[in-house]
Amino acid sequence: MALKHEIEQAIADHAAWKARFRDFINGRIELDASTVGNENLCQFGQWLQKEGERMLLPKEVHDEIFSLHAEFHRVAAAVVEKKTKGDSQSAQQDLTSNGAFGRASAALMQRMLRLKV
C-alpha cells in the first residue's frame, strides 16, 4: 500500500484507541496494562515492525516514529494501571490534552501527519 494510505490508516487506528480509552475510563470496557503496553500488538506497531522498516523513510524518521509509538504505549499502560488500582481521577487527567497520554498521543500524531505532506 501507499505510504499516505498507511499513515491515514494509522491515524484512524489511533483515534479508535483513544475512544477505547475513554470507554475504559468510563467503565464500559476492560483493558489489560500488559497488553496495552506492548507496542507490537497493535496494527500500527506490526506495520511499523515489518512494512515500515522497508519503506523509503530515512532511518532517523523511522526510529523517531518507533520511539514515539513505544512511548505512547508505555504511557497508555500506565493509565490502565492507574485506573485498575482505583486512581480514576489521575487516569482521566492523563487523557486530557495536557496529560501524559494526551501529550504522547499528540506527539505521535503530529509526527505522522508531517509524513503525509
N, C-alpha and C positions, 0 to 999 in steps of 0.2 A: 504494500500500500504506500501511497504517497506520504511523505513526512507531514505535510499540512493536515491530512486526514487523521493521521496517528495523533498529532498534537490536539486536534479538536476532540478526538475520542478520549484522550487522557484528561482533558479539561472537563468533559461531560462526566466521566467516571469520578473525577474528583468532587464535582458538585453533588453527585449521588452519595459519596462518602460523607460529605458534610451534612446532608439530610439525614443519613442513618445515625450520625452522632447526635443530632437533635432528638431523634426518636429514642435513642438510648438514654439521653439525659432526662427525657420526659417519661421514661419507664415503659415505652411501647415495645422495645426490643431488648434483647440481651447481647452483649458483646464480650469477648474474651480478650484480656490485655495481651496475652502472648501471641494470639493470632493477629490482632490489630497491629502489634509492634513488629511483625515480620514483613518487611517491605517487599519480599519476594513472593508473597501470596496474592497480592492484588494484581489485576490485569496489567496495569501500567508498569509495575515492578517487573513482571515477567517479560513484558515487551522490552523494557529498558535493558534487562539482562541479555536478551537474545538479539532482537532486531535493532535495538538502539545502539548496540556496540558496533553493528555492521553499517549503520547509516554513515553518511558522509559528514558527520559532525566533527569538528575539531575535538581532540581528546579532552582538552580543558573544559569545553562546554558540556560534553557527556559527563565528565567527572563532577562538575558543579551540579548538574541536574540530579545525578545519582546521590550526591551528598544531601541536597535539599530534600529529596524524596525520603531518604533514610531518616533525616531529622523529623520530617512530618510524621512518619510512623512512630518514632520514639516518643514524640510529644503526644500523639494520639493514644498510645498505650498508657501514658501517664494520666491522661484524662480518664480513661476507663478505670484505672486503678483507683483514682480519687473517688469516683462515683461508686465503685464497688465497695470501697471502705467507708462509705457514708458521707463523704465530703462533697455533696451535690453542689453546694454553693460555689466552691472553688472550681469544680469541673465546669459549671456554667460560665464562670468568669473566664476560664481558659478559652471558651468558644467565641468570646467577643472578639472584635477586630483588634483590640489591644491585648488580648490574652495570648498565652503561649501557642495554643492551637491556631488561633486566628492569624498570628504573625507567621507561623511556619507554613500555613496554608497559602497565605498571600505571597510569601517569598517564592514558593514553588510555582504558583500560578503566574506570577509576574515573569519569572524566567521562561516558562513555557510559552507565554504569549509573545515574548521577544523573538522566539524561534519562528513563529507564524509569519512574521513580517517579511 
